[in-house]
C-alpha cells in the first residue's frame, strides 16, 4: 500500500474564480492524499470517480461528523453532531426513517406538477429585471429569490420570511460565523416554523411538505423544525449558487452558450453537463466521512477512525466520459456526482434540476444578448461561505 503525504488544504487562492484552488489538482494527482484542514483536523481526500462513489456508498464510512474536518478555523461544529432531524449526519435505519417520508415530496411527478408555478416565478423576476433596466445584478434579481420562493412554496411556508431563510443559510454555511450566531437565527426561524406546524396540524392538510411531515409521519416537533430549517436553507442556497456559476461558465464559453441558445429545449441534458463540468472544475474537498473500520480505497488503506473527504473533481475523471475536462453541451448526460451519491445523495436533486432547467432556458430566451457588465475574473465571490458562488453578477443586455 502507498503512503500519502500530509499537506495543507488549499481552499482559497483560486487562479480563476471558476477553477480549482491553486495547487489542488497537483496535490490529488497521484490518488488519495492526506491534507490538514483549517480547523487542524487531518483527513484523506479521495478524488477519483470510483473512489468517491465507494466512500459515499460504503457503510464502513459514517456520516456522523462530530469532530470532522471543516472550513471554520475555530473548529465549532454547526450541524456536525447528531441531533433530532439532522439526517445528514445519521447512518442506516436512523437516517432512512427521516428520509423515506420526505422522498415522496420530491418525486418527479410532484415536481413536474410544480413546473408551471416555477416558470411563473422565474418570469415574474425576469419581468422585474427588465423593468429595472441594465445593468442588473443577477444574484439579487434571479439567483437568490427564485429558489427561495420555490422551496418555501413546496414546504408550505409564507414567502414573506424569505430574508430570514437566507440569513439562516448564511449562518449555517458561513465559514466565519459562530455556532451561537447560527443558533440565534435558527431559533428565530424555528419560531416562524412552529406556528406553521401548528396551523398544518389543525387543518390536517398534506398538500405541502410541512403538512405531509406533520400529518403523515411520526416526527416529533424537534425533528420537524430541524428538517424544515435544513430544507429551507439548503433548498435555496445550493441552487442559487449553481445557477450563478452556470451562467458565469457559459459567459466564459461563448461557443457552448451558442449551443444552448440554438436549442433551449435540450435544457434537461444541458443542465446535467453543466453540473458535471462546473462542480468538477471547482475541485476542492468536502462531504466528510469517518472510517469505522479499515477500508482500501484506490490502493490506499484508510484506517478505522480516519477522516475522509471527497472531491467532486471526480466529475472530470476520464473513466466517467471522454474529454472529461472539457465542457460539451452536446454530450449525452452521464452519471455525474454533482448531487453526491449513495444513501445521502441530495434529496432535492430533482427539484434543483427543474429550477435550473427553467432558469437557464428562460434567462437566455428572454435576454439572448445578456452578458457580464465586468469581466468574470473581477467579480466578487463568496470565499467566506462553504457553498461557493458569486456574491454578485452584474449583467447588461
C-alpha positions as CSV (number, residue, x, y, z in Angstrom):
1,X,0.0,0.0,0.0
2,X,1.2,3.5,-0.7
3,X,1.6,6.2,2.0
4,X,0.2,9.6,1.3
5,X,2.0,12.9,2.3
6,X,0.4,15.4,4.6
7,X,-0.2,18.9,3.0
8,X,-2.4,21.9,3.7
9,X,-5.9,22.1,2.1
10,X,-5.8,24.9,-0.4
11,X,-9.3,26.2,-0.1
12,X,-8.8,29.6,-1.5
13,X,-6.3,31.4,-3.8
14,X,-8.0,30.2,-6.9
15,X,-6.1,31.2,-10.0
16,X,-9.5,31.7,-11.7
17,X,-12.8,32.1,-9.8
18,X,-14.3,29.2,-11.8
19,X,-11.3,26.9,-11.3
20,X,-9.9,24.7,-8.5
21,X,-7.9,26.2,-5.6
22,X,-4.2,26.7,-6.5
23,X,-2.2,23.5,-6.1
24,X,-5.2,21.3,-5.5
25,X,-5.1,19.4,-8.8
26,X,-1.4,18.7,-8.4
27,X,-1.9,17.6,-4.8
28,X,-4.5,14.9,-5.7
29,X,-2.9,13.8,-8.9
30,X,-1.5,10.5,-7.5
31,X,-4.5,9.2,-5.7
32,X,-5.8,9.7,-2.1
33,X,-3.7,12.3,-0.2
34,X,-3.8,13.5,3.4
35,X,-4.5,17.2,3.9
36,X,-4.8,19.4,7.0
37,X,-8.0,21.4,7.2
38,X,-8.2,24.9,8.7
39,X,-9.5,23.6,12.0
40,X,-6.4,21.4,12.3
41,X,-8.0,18.1,11.5
42,X,-6.1,15.7,9.2
43,X,-8.2,13.9,6.6
44,X,-7.8,11.9,3.4
45,X,-9.0,13.4,0.2
46,X,-10.4,11.0,-2.4
47,X,-11.0,12.4,-5.9
48,X,-11.4,9.5,-8.3
49,X,-14.8,8.8,-9.7
50,X,-14.8,5.2,-8.4
51,X,-13.3,6.2,-5.1
52,X,-15.8,8.9,-4.4
53,X,-18.7,6.6,-5.2
54,X,-17.2,4.0,-2.8
55,X,-16.7,6.4,0.1
56,X,-20.3,7.8,-0.3
57,X,-22.0,4.4,-0.6
58,X,-19.9,2.1,1.7
59,X,-21.5,1.6,5.2
60,X,-18.0,1.4,6.6
61,X,-17.8,5.2,6.3
62,X,-20.1,7.0,8.7
63,X,-21.8,10.3,8.1
64,X,-21.6,11.2,11.8
65,X,-19.4,14.3,11.6
66,X,-18.6,15.1,15.3
67,X,-15.1,16.4,15.3
68,X,-14.9,16.4,11.5
69,X,-12.6,18.5,9.3
70,X,-14.3,21.7,8.3
71,X,-13.7,25.2,7.0
72,X,-14.1,27.0,10.3
73,X,-10.7,27.6,11.8
74,X,-12.2,27.8,15.3
75,X,-13.5,24.3,14.8
76,X,-17.0,25.0,16.0
77,X,-19.4,22.4,14.7
78,X,-22.7,23.8,13.5
79,X,-24.5,20.8,12.0
80,X,-22.0,18.1,12.6
81,X,-23.3,16.4,15.7
82,X,-26.3,14.0,15.6
83,X,-29.4,15.8,16.7
84,X,-33.1,15.3,16.1
85,X,-34.0,15.9,12.5
86,X,-30.4,16.4,11.2
87,X,-30.4,13.4,8.9
88,X,-27.3,14.5,7.1
89,X,-25.2,13.2,10.0
90,X,-27.1,9.9,10.5
91,X,-26.5,6.4,9.2
92,X,-28.6,3.4,8.4
93,X,-32.2,3.0,9.6
94,X,-32.0,6.1,11.7
95,X,-31.3,8.1,8.5
96,X,-33.8,6.3,6.4
97,X,-36.6,6.8,9.0
98,X,-36.4,10.5,8.3
99,X,-35.6,10.4,4.6
100,X,-38.2,7.9,3.3
101,X,-41.3,10.0,4.0
102,X,-39.7,13.2,2.6
103,X,-38.8,11.4,-0.7
104,X,-42.5,11.5,-1.7
105,X,-42.5,15.3,-1.8
106,X,-39.5,15.2,-4.2
107,X,-40.9,12.6,-6.6
108,X,-40.6,13.5,-10.3
109,X,-44.4,13.5,-10.7
110,X,-44.9,16.0,-7.9
111,X,-42.1,18.3,-9.2
112,X,-43.4,18.1,-12.8
113,X,-46.7,19.4,-11.4
114,X,-44.8,22.4,-9.9
115,X,-43.0,23.3,-13.2
116,X,-45.7,25.8,-14.3
117,X,-45.5,27.6,-11.0
118,X,-41.7,27.6,-11.1
119,X,-42.0,29.1,-14.6
120,X,-44.3,31.8,-13.3
121,X,-41.9,32.8,-10.5
122,X,-39.0,32.9,-13.0
123,X,-41.0,35.0,-15.5
124,X,-42.1,37.5,-12.7
125,X,-38.5,38.1,-11.7
126,X,-37.3,38.4,-15.3
127,X,-40.1,41.0,-15.9
128,X,-38.9,42.9,-12.9
129,X,-35.3,42.7,-14.1
130,X,-36.3,44.1,-17.5
131,X,-38.3,46.9,-16.0
132,X,-35.3,47.9,-13.8
133,X,-33.1,48.0,-16.8
134,X,-29.4,47.3,-17.3
135,X,-27.1,46.9,-15.5
136,X,-28.7,44.4,-13.1
137,X,-27.3,42.0,-10.5
138,X,-28.3,38.5,-11.5
139,X,-27.8,37.2,-7.9
140,X,-30.3,39.5,-6.2
141,X,-32.6,39.6,-9.2
142,X,-32.9,35.9,-10.0
143,X,-30.4,33.5,-8.4
144,X,-31.4,34.0,-4.8
145,X,-35.1,34.9,-4.8
146,X,-36.4,32.2,-7.2
147,X,-35.1,29.1,-5.3
148,X,-36.2,30.8,-2.0
149,X,-39.7,31.2,-3.2
150,X,-39.9,27.7,-4.8
151,X,-38.7,25.8,-1.7
152,X,-41.0,28.0,0.5
153,X,-44.0,27.0,-1.6
154,X,-43.0,23.4,-1.7
155,X,-42.8,23.3,2.1
156,X,-45.8,25.5,2.7
157,X,-44.0,28.4,4.4
158,X,-45.1,32.0,3.8
159,X,-42.8,33.7,1.3
160,X,-42.6,36.9,3.4
161,X,-40.0,35.1,5.5
162,X,-37.6,34.8,2.6
163,X,-35.0,37.2,4.1
164,X,-34.9,35.1,7.3
165,X,-34.4,31.9,5.2
166,X,-31.4,33.5,3.5
167,X,-29.9,34.9,6.7
168,X,-30.2,31.4,8.4
169,X,-28.5,29.9,5.4
170,X,-25.7,32.4,5.6
171,X,-25.0,31.4,9.2
172,X,-25.4,27.7,8.5
173,X,-23.0,27.7,5.5
174,X,-20.7,30.5,6.5
175,X,-17.0,29.8,7.3
176,X,-16.6,32.7,9.7
177,X,-19.9,32.6,11.6
178,X,-20.1,31.2,15.1
179,X,-22.3,28.4,16.4
180,X,-24.1,30.9,18.6
181,X,-25.0,33.2,15.7
182,X,-26.3,30.2,13.7
183,X,-28.4,29.0,16.7
184,X,-29.9,32.5,17.2
185,X,-31.0,32.6,13.5
186,X,-32.2,29.0,13.6
187,X,-34.3,29.8,16.8
188,X,-35.8,32.8,15.1
189,X,-36.7,30.7,12.0
190,X,-37.9,27.9,14.3
191,X,-40.5,30.2,15.9
192,X,-41.9,31.0,12.5
193,X,-42.0,27.4,11.5
194,X,-43.5,26.3,14.8
195,X,-46.5,28.5,14.0
196,X,-46.8,26.9,10.6
197,X,-46.6,23.4,12.1
198,X,-49.5,24.2,14.5
199,X,-51.6,25.6,11.6
200,X,-50.9,22.5,9.4
201,X,-51.8,20.2,12.3
202,X,-55.1,22.0,12.9
203,X,-56.0,21.8,9.2
204,X,-54.9,18.2,8.6
205,X,-53.5,19.3,5.2
206,X,-50.9,17.2,3.5
207,X,-50.7,19.1,0.2
208,X,-47.3,20.6,1.0
209,X,-44.2,19.3,2.6
210,X,-44.6,20.5,6.2
211,X,-48.3,19.4,6.1
212,X,-47.1,15.9,5.0
213,X,-44.5,15.8,7.7
214,X,-46.9,17.0,10.4
215,X,-49.9,14.8,9.5
216,X,-48.5,11.8,7.8
217,X,-45.4,10.9,9.8
218,X,-44.4,10.2,13.4
219,X,-41.8,13.0,13.5
220,X,-41.7,15.0,16.8
221,X,-41.6,18.8,16.9
222,X,-37.8,19.0,17.2
223,X,-37.3,16.7,14.2
224,X,-39.9,18.7,12.2
225,X,-38.3,22.0,12.9
226,X,-34.7,20.9,12.1
227,X,-35.8,19.1,8.9
228,X,-37.7,22.2,7.8
229,X,-34.8,24.6,8.6
230,X,-32.4,22.3,6.8
231,X,-34.6,22.0,3.7
232,X,-35.3,25.7,3.5
233,X,-31.7,26.8,3.9
234,X,-30.2,24.1,1.6
235,X,-33.0,24.3,-0.9
236,X,-32.2,27.8,-2.0
237,X,-28.5,28.1,-1.1
238,X,-27.2,25.4,-3.4
239,X,-29.5,26.0,-6.4
240,X,-28.9,29.8,-6.3
241,X,-25.1,29.2,-6.3
242,X,-25.3,26.6,-9.1
243,X,-27.3,28.9,-11.4
244,X,-24.9,31.8,-10.9
245,X,-21.9,29.6,-11.6
246,X,-23.6,28.0,-14.6
247,X,-24.3,31.5,-16.1
248,X,-20.7,32.6,-15.5
249,X,-19.3,29.4,-17.0
250,X,-21.4,30.0,-20.1
251,X,-20.2,33.6,-20.4
252,X,-16.7,32.2,-20.3
253,X,-17.6,29.6,-23.0
254,X,-19.4,31.5,-25.7
255,X,-19.3,28.6,-28.1
256,X,-21.2,26.4,-25.6
257,X,-23.6,29.3,-24.8
258,X,-24.4,29.3,-28.5
259,X,-25.4,25.6,-28.2
260,X,-27.9,26.4,-25.5
261,X,-29.4,29.4,-27.4
262,X,-29.7,27.2,-30.6
263,X,-31.8,24.6,-28.9
264,X,-33.0,25.6,-25.4
265,X,-35.4,22.6,-25.5
266,X,-32.4,20.5,-24.6
267,X,-32.1,22.3,-21.2
268,X,-32.5,19.0,-19.3
269,X,-29.4,17.4,-20.9
270,X,-27.5,20.7,-20.8
271,X,-28.1,21.1,-17.1
272,X,-26.5,17.6,-16.5
273,X,-23.4,18.6,-18.3
274,X,-23.2,22.0,-16.6
275,X,-23.5,20.2,-13.2
276,X,-20.8,17.7,-14.1
277,X,-18.3,20.2,-15.5
278,X,-18.9,23.3,-13.3
279,X,-18.8,21.4,-10.0
280,X,-15.9,19.2,-11.2
281,X,-13.9,22.2,-12.3
282,X,-14.2,24.0,-8.9
283,X,-12.5,21.0,-7.3
284,X,-11.9,21.4,-3.6
285,X,-12.9,18.9,-0.9
286,X,-16.0,18.4,1.2
287,X,-18.5,15.9,2.4
288,X,-16.6,14.4,5.3
289,X,-17.0,10.7,6.3
290,X,-15.3,8.7,9.1
291,X,-14.0,5.2,8.6
292,X,-15.4,2.8,11.2
293,X,-13.1,0.0,10.1
294,X,-10.1,-0.4,7.8
295,X,-11.1,0.1,4.2
296,X,-9.0,0.1,1.0
297,X,-9.8,3.0,-1.4
298,X,-7.8,3.5,-4.6
299,X,-4.9,1.4,-3.4
300,X,-4.6,3.2,0.0
301,X,-5.6,1.6,3.3
302,X,-7.8,4.1,5.3
303,X,-7.7,3.1,8.9
304,X,-10.6,2.9,11.3
305,X,-11.0,6.3,12.9
306,X,-9.5,8.2,9.9
307,X,-11.4,11.1,8.3
308,X,-12.1,11.1,4.6
309,X,-13.3,14.0,2.4
310,X,-14.4,13.5,-1.2
311,X,-13.7,15.9,-4.0
312,X,-16.1,16.3,-6.9
313,X,-13.2,16.9,-9.1
314,X,-14.1,13.3,-9.7
315,X,-16.6,14.7,-12.3
316,X,-13.6,15.3,-14.6
317,X,-12.4,11.7,-14.3
318,X,-11.7,10.3,-17.8
319,X,-13.4,7.0,-16.6
320,X,-16.7,8.9,-16.5
321,X,-16.6,10.2,-20.1
322,X,-14.2,11.1,-22.9
323,X,-12.7,14.6,-22.8
324,X,-14.0,14.9,-19.2
325,X,-12.0,18.1,-18.7
326,X,-14.0,19.9,-21.4
327,X,-17.5,21.5,-21.3
328,X,-19.6,19.9,-24.1
329,X,-23.3,20.8,-24.1
330,X,-23.9,18.4,-27.0
331,X,-22.6,15.5,-24.8
332,X,-25.2,12.9,-23.7
333,X,-25.9,13.0,-19.9
334,X,-23.6,10.9,-17.8
335,X,-23.9,9.7,-14.2
336,X,-22.0,12.7,-12.6
337,X,-21.6,13.3,-8.9
338,X,-23.0,16.8,-8.8
339,X,-25.6,15.8,-6.3
340,X,-23.4,13.3,-4.4
341,X,-24.0,9.6,-4.4
342,X,-25.3,6.8,-2.1
343,X,-27.9,7.0,0.7
344,X,-27.2,10.7,1.3
345,X,-27.5,11.8,-2.3
346,X,-29.2,15.2,-2.4
347,X,-32.8,14.8,-1.6
348,X,-33.8,17.8,-3.6
349,X,-31.8,16.9,-6.8
350,X,-34.9,16.7,-9.0
351,X,-36.2,20.0,-7.7
352,X,-32.9,21.6,-8.4
353,X,-32.8,20.1,-11.9
354,X,-36.3,21.5,-12.6
355,X,-35.4,25.0,-11.4
356,X,-32.0,25.1,-13.2
357,X,-33.6,23.9,-16.5
358,X,-36.3,26.6,-16.3
359,X,-33.9,29.3,-15.2
360,X,-31.3,28.7,-17.9
361,X,-33.8,28.3,-20.7
362,X,-35.8,31.4,-19.6
363,X,-32.9,33.8,-19.0
364,X,-31.2,33.2,-22.4
365,X,-34.5,33.2,-24.3
366,X,-35.7,36.4,-22.7
367,X,-32.3,38.1,-22.9
368,X,-30.4,36.4,-25.7
369,X,-27.6,39.0,-25.6
370,X,-27.2,39.2,-21.8
371,X,-23.5,39.5,-21.0
372,X,-21.3,40.3,-18.0
373,X,-21.0,44.0,-17.2
374,X,-17.5,43.5,-15.9
375,X,-15.0,40.6,-16.5
376,X,-15.9,37.5,-14.6
377,X,-12.4,37.5,-13.0
378,X,-13.2,40.9,-11.5
379,X,-16.4,39.8,-9.8
380,X,-16.8,39.2,-6.1
381,X,-17.1,35.6,-4.9
382,X,-18.2,34.2,-1.6
383,X,-15.0,32.8,-0.2
384,X,-16.5,33.2,3.2
385,X,-19.1,30.6,2.5
386,X,-18.7,26.8,2.4
387,X,-21.1,26.8,-0.6
388,X,-19.0,28.7,-3.0
389,X,-20.6,31.1,-5.5
390,X,-20.7,34.6,-6.8
391,X,-21.6,37.4,-4.4
392,X,-22.9,39.5,-7.3
393,X,-23.2,39.0,-11.1
394,X,-23.6,42.4,-12.8
395,X,-25.0,42.0,-16.3
396,X,-26.2,44.1,-19.2
397,X,-28.1,43.4,-22.4
